[in-house]
Amino acid sequence: MGMMVVARRHEAGGETVRYEFGFEDRFDRVLTIDTTTLEARVEDGDFNSAASAITAKIVSAWRSSGEFPMRVMFAS
């Protein structure tokens, strides 16, 4: 069974960047990434496979371009 997770940058500034994310276009969760350490956490405390996959995609995009992307999608 496949999975499609979509995230959009919600807030960026200072030491963190925040993304709203969810399955397909349901942005019902919030991910916060520390811009210095790249440590990620989710507001609901459930760092599951969807949160892990979208975090990896965001960090990969940041490493490629030097900027946190406005939108990102993970599909498997």
C-alpha positions in Angstrom: 0.0 0.0 0.0 1.4 3.4 -1.0 1.6 6.6 1.0 1.4 10.3 -0.2 2.3 12.9 2.3 2.3 16.6 1.4 3.7 19.6 3.4 3.6 23.3 3.0 5.8 25.8 4.8 3.7 27.6 7.4 6.2 29.7 9.2 9.9 30.4 9.0 12.1 32.6 11.1 14.8 32.5 13.6 15.9 29.1 14.7 12.9 27.0 13.5 10.8 26.4 10.4 7.2 25.0 10.7 5.3 23.0 8.2 1.7 21.9 8.0 1.5 18.4 6.6 -0.8 15.4 6.1 -1.9 12.7 3.8 -2.9 14.1 0.3 -4.0 17.7 1.0 -5.2 17.3 4.5 -2.8 19.6 6.4 -3.9 18.4 9.9 -0.5 18.1 11.6 2.4 20.5 12.3 6.1 19.7 12.0 8.8 21.9 13.4 12.4 21.7 12.3 15.3 23.3 14.2 17.3 25.1 11.5 20.6 24.7 13.3 20.5 21.0 14.3 17.8 19.8 11.8 16.1 18.1 14.7 12.4 17.6 13.9 9.3 17.2 16.1 5.6 17.1 15.6 3.1 19.0 17.7 1.0 15.9 18.5 4.1 14.0 19.6 3.5 11.1 17.2 6.7 11.1 15.0 5.5 8.3 12.8 6.5 7.1 9.3 4.6 10.0 7.6 6.4 12.6 9.7 9.8 10.8 9.2 9.3 10.6 5.4 8.3 14.3 4.9 11.1 15.4 7.3 13.7 13.5 5.2 12.3 15.1 2.0 12.4 18.6 3.4 15.9 18.2 4.8 17.1 16.8 1.4 15.6 19.7 -0.4 17.3 22.1 2.0 20.7 20.4 1.5 20.3 20.7 -2.3 19.2 24.3 -2.5 20.2 25.9 0.9 16.6 26.9 1.4 13.6 25.3 3.1 11.1 24.6 0.4 7.6 26.2 0.3 6.0 22.8 -0.5 7.1 19.3 -0.7 5.6 15.9 -1.4 6.6 12.3 -0.5 5.0 9.4 -2.4 5.7 5.8 -2.2 
